[in-house]
Amino acid sequence: MKQKIMSAMESFSKAMVQPLMYLSPAGILIVIGVLLTNSTITGFLPFLQWAPIQMVGKLIYNAAMAMINHLNILFVIGLPAAFAKNDKHKAALLGFVTYVMYLVCSNTLLTITGGLAAEQPMIGLYGTGQAKILGIQCVDMSVFGGIILGCIVGWVYNRTFQKRFKGAMMIFAGANYSYVWLVVTAILFALVTNTVWPIVQRGISALGGVIKSTGAFGIFLYGFLERLLLPTGLHHLVYTPFQFSDLGGVLQLGETTIVGAYPIVVAEMNMPVARFSDSIYYTSIGFTKMFGYFGIGAAFIYTAYPENRKKTATMILPLVISACLSSITEPIDFMFIFAAPLLYLLHSAIAGLFMALLKAFGVVALWNGNLLGSILTNIANADKTNRMWLMWVLGLLQIVVYFLVFTFLIKKFNYHTPGREKKSLGDGETAAAPAEKVTAKAETGSDELAMNIIQGLGGKQNIKTVENCITRLRVSLADPSLLNEELINKSDNRGIVKKGNDVQIIYGQHVAEVRQAVEDQLAKL
């Protein structure tokens, strides 16, 4: 049983890597877009206000954000492809088709039962438990829904795509047979989620009263749940009621009543008030985005193995800048949320703790998730703040806490966070020392390189699947005893990890090129 569970977790881990591979370049592009369009930066550099530059900046930013905003779709396409034993392109297409069918079925059920929520002028569907995905209003399961359905599609596909029929039923053979079962899957998934998920959503929403009535602890719970529930989409149900309903406060201006933390803070910025009201603490979810991610990024870079540290810094720093300048944290969150769930749990707790400390110490300032913007707005509204100096002390302290906690746990549990590869191998794993090597672009050429790898793996018939993560070529073999390490070590690898029928060859950042060369050569054989 333990071996089956470990094997399933290994398969899930390998599959999750594929959709996440594009988050790093997306984060870099987001930073470029932010730097070109951020109002604070363009105020210092007026030439950036030129219309063509602004247009390019917005195009880059919106194009990169399209992937961040649709991670659910990325997973529901990428996971079936990663899980599929054959014809991965068909599994990916079926993943997308199944997701669209699910969205339509969810919308149909909401329509039939009269459950479609109405959009609000300022916030749309936020806080209703529903969302529009690909223009279809449905129950909001966010990234979590894409991951679950993607795994189900991969499982169904692998058990149905080999089915064959004779005669008139031939039309339902192969992937078509998978499609039939996935129609049923989409309907059942919609029935279950439309029934169960609203109950979960109501449970989360019910916590609003507890958060409101328990002072600093309530603020901690508010911040903790906002981070923890991010992958599920349930975080909207935590912060939206406080941001835009009377849970976040009520401000009476003559005959006008303003409700919700965000509108109140905006109004108070333009009013002669002595100090911002306590509603401001419900906007402090931006505090960790301004400070904490510097500590997380520093921990990832520091714990990366020395040979990977420079590359890790190049990858992580733009994501940290993206978090502190634009509040876009998903690219860095998804680098460890599945690889190290304990780290993400503690990340959520630390975020909530420092929000509670702001409340406990009576720190009143503006935390909008944009570090540069917050500096300027706090200066402009200095007469309405309180103990603003302590905000910077707590910010620096949060960076240190994140760095120390993450560094300790990454090393203690040997988490595979960015820049880390296995050096101490577990039971049943051995690493071969590379012999004389040539790179993927060496004089021997990629064809000869690929043939050495294929022959070293026991030949085409011995190779069941070929995949790659960020740094490793992952291969499943029919007979691991046919492995010839001497041939494999003619390629530029950093070690061979063996565990049962699975073999991982560590190539580093150019692993995708190696995989492509192997697949091309396999197709010729």
N, C-alpha and C positions, 0 to 999 in steps of 0.2 A: 504493500500500500504506500509506504513512504517513497519507494522508488517511482511509483506512478505519479504521486503528487509532485515530486521533484522534477520529473520529466515534463509534466504539464506546465509547471512554473517556468521551466527552461524554455519550452516552446512559446509560452506567452511572452516571456522576456525578449526572445529573438524577434517575435512578430511585432512587438511594440516599437522596436528600434526603427523599423522601416518608415513609418509615417513621421517619426520625430526627427529624421535626418535633415529635414529642410528648415527646422526652426532656427538654427544658428544663422544661416544666411538671411533668413527673414528678419531676424533681430537686427542684423547689421543694416539692412535696407530701411527698417523702421527708424533707426537712429539717424540715418542720412536724411530721411524725410522730415524728422522732427527738427534737426539742425537747420534745415532750409526754411522751415515754415513757422517755427516757434516765435511767438510775438516778442518775447524777451530778447531773444538773440537778434531778431531782425531790427529791434530798437537800437541795439548796439552797432549793428552792421547794416545801415540803411540800403546798401546796394542789393541786399537779399530781397528787398521789397519789390524789386523789378518784376513785373507781371510774368514774364516767361520763366523766371527762376521759381516763383511761387507755384506756377502751374506744374513744373517738373517735380518740385518737392511734394506737392499734393498727390500727383500721380504715383510717385514712388511709394509714399506712405500708404495710400489707399490700396495699392496693388499688394504690398506686403501684408497689410492688415487683413486683406480678404482671406488669406490662409489662416491667420490667427483666429479670425471670427468664425471660421468654418472648420475647426479642428474635428468636429463631429463627423463631417463628410470625409475628411482626410482619413480618419480611422476606419470608417465603415467601408472604404475602398481599399485602404492599405492592409488592414488586418486579414481579410479573406485572401488577398493575393499572397501574403506572407505565409498563411497556413496551408494554402493549396498545394497538393502533391504534384499536380500536373495542370497545364493550361492556366497559369496564374492570371493571364489577362482576362480569361472568361470569369474566373472567380471575382476579380476586381469589378468587372462590369456588373455581375450579378449582385455584388455588394451594394453598388450604387442604385441599381434597379429596386432591390429589396427595400432600401432606405426610403426611396421615393414612394413605394407602395405603402410602407408603414406610415409615412407622413400623411398620405391621403386617407388611409384608414383611420388614423387618429382624428383627423379633421372631420371625417364622416361621422364618427361616433360622437364627437362634441356637437356637431350640428343636429344629429338625431335626438340627442338627449337635452338639447337646449343649453349646453354648457359653454358655448363660445363666449369668451370674455370680450368686453368692449375696450377699445383703445382709449387711453387718456391723452388729453392734449399735450402735456409736457413729457410724459414718460412712456407713452405707447402701451405696450403689454407688460412692462416690467412690474413685478410684484403680483401678477395675476396667476403665475404658475404656467402660463402659456407663452409661446413665442412663434414668430413667423420664420420658418426655415425654407429656403427656396421659394418664398412667397406663399407658403402653405401654413396656416395657423394650426398649431397642434400643442399637445402637452409638452412642456419644456423639460427635456432630460439632458440638454446641453451635450458636452463631450462624453459624459457617462453613457448616454443612450447610444452614441456612435460606437463606443468601445464594446458594449454588451452585444449589440446587434452584429457588429463586425465579427466577433468571436463565434456567434451562433451561425452566421452565414458560412464561415470557414469550416465549421464542424459539419453542417448539413451538406455542403458541397463535396467534401472529401468522402462522404458516405453515400453519395448518390450519382456522382458524375460518370461512374463506370457502368451504370445500368444500360443494358442493351435490349432491344425489342425486335421482333420480326414482323413482316407484313405491314399493315396500315399503321401499326403502333410505332413504327420506326421513328416517326416525327418526335416522339417523346424520349428518345434515347440520349444518353450523354448529358451535356449541360442543360438540355431542354428538360430532362427529368429533374435536374436540380432546381430549375426555375419553378416547376410545378410545386415542389415542396416548399420553395421559398415564398411563393404566394401565400400558402397556408401559414408559414412562419411569420410573415408580415402582419397578417390578420390577427393571429394569436398574440403577437408581441404588442400590437395596438390595444387589444382587449385587456391584456394584463396591465400594461402601463397606464392606460386611461382609468383603470379601476384602482390600482395600487398606488401609483405615484401621487395623485391628488391627496390621498390620506397622509402620505409622508409630508407633502407640502403643507397641509393643514397643521401637522404636528410642529413643523419648523415655524410656521407663522404664529402659532400659539405661544412661542417663546418670547414674542414681542413684549407681552405684559411683564414677564419676569425680568427681561433686560431693562425695561423702563423703570421698574420699582426697586432695583437692587444696587443702585449707585455705581461705585467703581467696579464691583463684581459684574454688574450688568454690562458695563462697557467692555470688560474683559471678554465676557461671553459673546458679545456683539462682534468684537474683532476676531476672536478665535473661530467662530462659525463662518464669518465672511471669507476667511482664507481657506478653512478646512473644506467647505462645501463648494468651492470654486469649480472643480471638475464636474460636479453634478448639475450645475445650474441653479441649485437650491439657494445659493448665496444671495440671489436677487430677492428672495423672500425674506432675507434677514435685513439687508440694508435699505431696500426701497421703501418699506413702510415708514422708516425713520427719516429718510430723506424727503419724502413727499406726502406724509400724512401727519395727523395730529400726534402720533407717537413721538415724533421728533420735535414737538413744541408748537405753540400757537402764539402768534404776534398780532396784536390789534393795532391797526393804524387808522384812527378815525372810524370810518364806516367800512374800511377794508380789513379783512381777516386773512392773515398769511399763515399757512400751515406747512410743516415740514422743515427739517433742519437746513436743507440747502437753500430754499427761498428765503428763509429767515436770515441766514448768514449774509446772503447777497443784499438783502434789504438793509441790514445793520451796517454794512460797509458804506452805505450811502446815507446814513442817518447820524445825527449828533448824539449817539449813545455813549455812556461812560465806559462801557465794556461790552464785548460780545457776550451773548447769553449762553447758557449751558447747552443749547442746541448744537453749538459748534463741536462738541465732543463726538457727535454722530457723523461728523465729516472727517474724523481723524483716521479713517481707514487709509488715507494717503500717507500717513506718517512713516510706516514701514517701507513703503515704496520709495520714499525720499531718502531713507537712511539704511534700513536693514539689508537691502540687497547688496550693498557694498561689502558687508560682512560675509554674506553667503558667497559672493563671487570671489572674495579674497580666500575663503576657506577652500573652494574648489581649486583655485590656482596653487595654493600652498600645498595641498595634499596630492596634487598631480605628481606622477613620477617625474624625476628630474628631466628625462629625455622628452617628456611631453609637456613640460610646464610652459614653454614659450608658446606652443600651439594652443594650449588651453587658455592662456591669457588672451591671445588674439581672438579666440572664440567667445570668451566669457565677458570681457570688458564692454564690448558694444551692447550686450544684453543688459548689463548693469546700468549703463548710461540710458538705455531705452526705458528701464524701469523708473529711474529717478527723474527723467525729463518728461515722460509721457504716460506713466502709470501702466505701461504695457509689461506685465510680468509673466505672461504665459510662456514665452520662449525659454526662460530660465526655470520656471516652476516645473515644466514638463520634462526637464532634464533629470529630475531626481524624484518626482512624485511616485513613479512606479519602481524605479531602481532602489529607492530607499524610503519606503512609506513612513518609517519612524521619524526620519528627518523632516518630512512634510508635516507630520503631526506636531512635532516640536516647533517647527516654523510657525504654524498657526497659533500655538500657545504663546510663543514669544511676541508675536504681533499683537495678540490680545492683551498680554501683560503690560506692554509699554503704552498701549492706549489707556489702560486702567491707571498707570502711573501718572499720565498726563492729568487725568481727572483727580487722582488722589492728592497730587501736589499743587493743584489749582493752576496749572499752566493753561493759559488762554492765548491761542495763536491760530494762524491759518495753515492748514495742512491739506493742500489741494492735490498732492501727488506729483507736482511739478516743482522740483527743488528751486530752480531759478525764479519761476513765477512766485513761489511762496516767499522767497527772500524779498522781492520787490513789493508784494502786496502787504507783507507784514510791516515793512518800513513805512509804507503809505498809510497804514492803519495802526501805527505804533501806540497811539493814545487809547486804543480800544483793546489792546492786548494786556496780558499780565504774566510776569515772569517769563518773558520770551527767551531770555538768556538760558533758562533751564531747559527749554526745548532743545537747544543745541547740545547741552550737556547730555540729556537723555538720548539724543540722536547718536552722539559719539559712543555712549555706553551701549546702545543697541547694536551698533556695528561690532563692538568688541565681543558682546555676548554671542552674537551669531557666529562670529569667527571661531571663538573658543569651543562652543557647543558642537558646531558642525565638524570642526577639525578633529575633536576628540572622538566623536561617534564614527566618522568616516574611517579613521584609522583603526578603531577598536573592532568594528564589524566588517572592515575591508569592503566598504560599499563601492560599487563600480560607478562612481560619479565621474564627471568629465575629466579626462586625462589619466584615468587609472585603469591598468590592466592587471590581470592575475599574475602575481609573482609567487605567492605562497599557494600551492595547489592543494585542493581537497582530496578526500579519499578517492582512489581510483583514477586520479588525474596525474599525468606525467607530462613534463615539458621537454621536448628534444632540443638540444643545443644546435643552432644552425651551423652548417658546414660552410664551405666556400660558396659565396652568394653572387648573384647577378641581379640587377634591378629589373623592373618591368620594362624599362626602356633600354635595356642593355643590348649589346651587339647581337646576342643570340636571337633577339626578336621575340615579340609577344606570342607567336605561334609555338615556338620551341619552349618558351617559358610555360605556357599553358599545358603543353604535352607532358612536360616534366611533372607538373602538379597532378595531372590526370593519371599518369602512369604511377606516380607515387601514391595515389589514393587507391590503386588496385585496378585501374582501367574504367572505361565508361560503364560497364555492366555492374561494377561494384558501387557506383555513385548513385545514391537515391535522390538526394536533394543538394542544391548548392545555393547558399544565401550569404549575405554579409551584414554585419552591423557597422558601426562607425570605423572600427579598426580591424575587425577579424573576418576572415573567410570561414563560414560555418558550413560544414559538410556532414551529411548523414550517410554512413556506409552500410552496405549489406553485410560485409565480412571485414571487421576491423583488423583481422590478422594479415590481410593483404597489404596493409600500409607499408610503404617504403619511404622512410624518413630521409634517406640519403638523397633520393631524387627530389623530394620536396624542398630540401635545404639548398638546392641549387638556385632557388629563388630567394629574394631579399626579404626574409621573414625574421621575426624576433622570438620565435618559439612555436612549438606545436603542443597544443593541449588536447589530451585524449581522455574521453570519459564514455565508456561503453562503445556504442556504435557512432557516437558523435565525435567529430574532430574539428578543432578550431585552430586555424593558422593565423598568427598575428602578423599583419602586414602594415598596419598604421594607416595613415590618411589616404593612401592610394589603393586601398583594398577594393574599391569599386571598379577600378581599371583592371585589377587582377581577376575579379569575378567575371567581368565582361569578356576578358580574353579566354577564360576557361569555358564559359558558356558558348562562345563563338566556336571554339575548337570542338566542343562536345557535339555541336550541331553538324559539324563536318564529318564526324566519325560514323 
